Amino acid sequence: MKMQSMVLLTFLAFLVQTSLFPWLVPSAFSDRLLPHFTFVLILYAALYRSRHAALLLGAGFGLLQDIVFRGHLLGLHAYAMGLIAYLIGLLLGGRRLTMLSALAVVAIGSLLYDIAVYYVYDVFRFTAEPLAWALQHHIFPSLFLQLAFALAVYIPIRRAFEGNPRAKPTASA
Amino acid sequence: MFKHLRNRRLFVLMVSFILFIAVIGFSISSKAGLTTPEKFLRDTTGYVQQWFYKPAGYIAGLFQAVGDLRKVYEENDRLRMTAAAYARDKVEYNAIRQENERLQEKLKFTEEQKKIYDYNYLIAQVVAVSPDAYNRTLTINLGAREGIRERMAVISEKGMIGYVSKVSELTSTVMPITSLNSEESGISATVLGKQNQSFGILSGYNSESQRILMTKIAADDPIKKDDIVITSGLGNVFPRGMVIGTVESIQDSDIGLTRIASIKLSADFDHLSEVFVVQTSGTAE
C-alpha cells in the first residue's frame, strides 16, 4: 500500500472517531469511551511499515487533531503520537509478532499516550483530578475500545501496511 | 557509526522536546486569532466531517425516537401546561416591555444602551466532537462568514454549553464549560428571580463529581438549594439570563467570609446535534 492510501485510511479513521463514533456511544459513557482509532492505525504503521512513516503519520494527524479541536494547548497530540509511535517502531518495528503481542503493543502504546496527555494537562493545570481517577474513569474503558478496534482491523490493516515499502508500485499487488 | 547515529537521534529528540515546550507555552499565552493555514485546515476538515456527523445523528435519532414514543404523551401534557403558563406570561411581558420602552425614552437611553439586551440566536449544527478527555471541544458549522465572533455564548435548549473559543471562516470551535479550568471559567452568575440580590462567579468544573462551583457568594445572599443559576451578564462578556444549572448544595468557603455553591449543570453535553450561538448586539456587525 502506498503512503498516500495510508494517509487516506488514517484520515477516514479520524473522521470516524470524531464525527461518527460519538453517536454510537451510549450517552452515559460519552466521556468515558474516547476513541483513538487514528493512533491505533499509526501504531500498526510503526509495527508493519516503518518507524519513519509512523513518525510522519503521528505528527501529522496529531497536529490535525490539535488544530481542528484547538483548545488550551497546541502541539500536544502531535508530539505525543509522533514520539510514542516512533519509539515503538524503533523497538519493535519489522519484527515478526503474533497477533496477541501486536495487540499488547497497541495496548501499551495507547496507555502511554493517554498517560502522557494526562500529565501534560496536569502540569499546565487544566485538570485537577488525580491520575488514579483518570485511569479508572476514561483511560481503561477507552483502552478496551482501542483494543476492540485494533482486533477488528488487525488482518486487513496488516495486509495493507505490510509489503516492501521500497517496492515499485507495479510490483506491489 | 552506530554511536554517532544514536547521538544524533538523542539530539533531535532534545531539540524537538524544547520545540514542543515552546509551542505549548506559546499556545497557552497566545490570545491571537488563527493563522490562515490553520483556518484552511479546520474549514476543509469540518466540511468533510459534516457528511459523517449529520447522517449518523439522524440514524441514531431515529432509533431514539422509537424508544421515546411512550414518553410523548407525558411530554405533551407537560408542554400544554408550559404553553398555558407562557400565554399568561406573554400578556404581562408585553405590558412590562412597553412600560420599559416608555421609561427608556423618558430617561433618554442611547441607541446602544437600548440594544444591549437584544439577542439574536443562530442555529448551528455540530459537525465533530473532540476525542480528548480534557479538551472536549465541539466544532460547529458556522464561522466568521455568518457573523460568529470569539467569546459568544453557546447554548442548547436546556442550558448553557460554553462559548466560542476559535473562529475560522466556515467553522468555529466551542469550548464547553466542563473543559474550563478554574482560571478560565470566570463567568459571573446570579439566581433566577433574585437577579438583584444574588451574585457569584463560576469557577472550575469538577469532572469527578460532575458539578461546577459558584464561588464568592456573599454571606447574606438569599441563594438556596434548587435555585436556578443563570448568567448575570455583568461585564458584558456573556449575555444575561442563560440557564447554567440548579444549586445542589451550599457551604462556607475555606476562609469563611464567602460561600460556595455546588451546581448541577442543566445542559446535556452528549449527542448534541444542534446548538444556538447567542449573538449580542455589541458583538454583531
Boltz contact constraints between the chains, C-beta under 6 A:
constraints:
  - contact:
      token1: [A, 15]
      token2: [B, 52]
      max_distance: 6.0
  - contact:
      token1: [A, 17]
      token2: [B, 131]
      max_distance: 6.0
  - contact:
      token1: [A, 18]
      token2: [B, 128]
      max_distance: 6.0
  - contact:
      token1: [A, 19]
      token2: [B, 49]
      max_distance: 6.0
  - contact:
      token1: [A, 19]
      token2: [B, 52]
      max_distance: 6.0
  - contact:
      token1: [A, 19]
      token2: [B, 53]
      max_distance: 6.0
  - contact:
      token1: [A, 19]
      token2: [B, 128]
      max_distance: 6.0
  - contact:
      token1: [A, 20]
      token2: [B, 52]
      max_distance: 6.0
  - contact:
      token1: [A, 20]
      token2: [B, 56]
      max_distance: 6.0
  - contact:
      token1: [A, 22]
      token2: [B, 129]
      max_distance: 6.0
  - contact:
      token1: [A, 23]
      token2: [B, 56]
      max_distance: 6.0
  - contact:
      token1: [A, 23]
      token2: [B, 57]
      max_distance: 6.0
  - contact:
      token1: [A, 23]
      token2: [B, 60]
      max_distance: 6.0
  - contact:
      token1: [A, 27]
      token2: [B, 270]
      max_distance: 6.0
  - contact:
      token1: [A, 27]
      token2: [B, 271]
      max_distance: 6.0
  - contact:
      token1: [A, 30]
      token2: [B, 270]
      max_distance: 6.0
  - contact:
      token1: [A, 34]
      token2: [B, 131]
      max_distance: 6.0
  - contact:
      token1: [A, 34]
      token2: [B, 133]
      max_distance: 6.0
  - contact:
      token1: [A, 35]
      token2: [B, 131]
      max_distance: 6.0
  - contact:
      token1: [A, 67]
      token2: [B, 38]
      max_distance: 6.0
  - contact:
      token1: [A, 67]
      token2: [B, 41]
      max_distance: 6.0
  - contact:
      token1: [A, 68]
      token2: [B, 42]
      max_distance: 6.0
  - contact:
      token1: [A, 68]
      token2: [B, 45]
      max_distance: 6.0
  - contact:
      token1: [A, 69]
      token2: [B, 130]
      max_distance: 6.0
  - contact:
      token1: [A, 69]
      token2: [B, 137]
      max_distance: 6.0
  - contact:
      token1: [A, 70]
      token2: [B, 166]
      max_distance: 6.0
  - contact:
      token1: [A, 70]
      token2: [B, 173]
      max_distance: 6.0
  - contact:
      token1: [A, 71]
      token2: [B, 135]
      max_distance: 6.0
  - contact:
      token1: [A, 71]
      token2: [B, 137]
      max_distance: 6.0
  - contact:
      token1: [A, 73]
      token2: [B, 24]
      max_distance: 6.0
  - contact:
      token1: [A, 73]
      token2: [B, 27]
      max_distance: 6.0
  - contact:
      token1: [A, 74]
      token2: [B, 23]
      max_distance: 6.0
  - contact:
      token1: [A, 74]
      token2: [B, 27]
      max_distance: 6.0
  - contact:
      token1: [A, 75]
      token2: [B, 20]
      max_distance: 6.0
  - contact:
      token1: [A, 75]
      token2: [B, 23]
      max_distance: 6.0
  - contact:
      token1: [A, 75]
      token2: [B, 24]
      max_distance: 6.0
  - contact:
      token1: [A, 79]
      token2: [B, 20]
      max_distance: 6.0
  - contact:
      token1: [A, 121]
      token2: [B, 134]
      max_distance: 6.0
  - contact:
      token1: [A, 126]
      token2: [B, 134]
      max_distance: 6.0
  - contact:
      token1: [A, 126]
      token2: [B, 181]
      max_distance: 6.0
  - contact:
      token1: [A, 127]
      token2: [B, 134]
      max_distance: 6.0
  - contact:
      token1: [A, 129]
      token2: [B, 207]
      max_distance: 6.0
  - contact:
      token1: [A, 129]
      token2: [B, 208]
      max_distance: 6.0
  - contact:
      token1: [A, 133]
      token2: [B, 208]
      max_distance: 6.0
  - contact:
      token1: [A, 138]
      token2: [B, 133]
      max_distance: 6.0
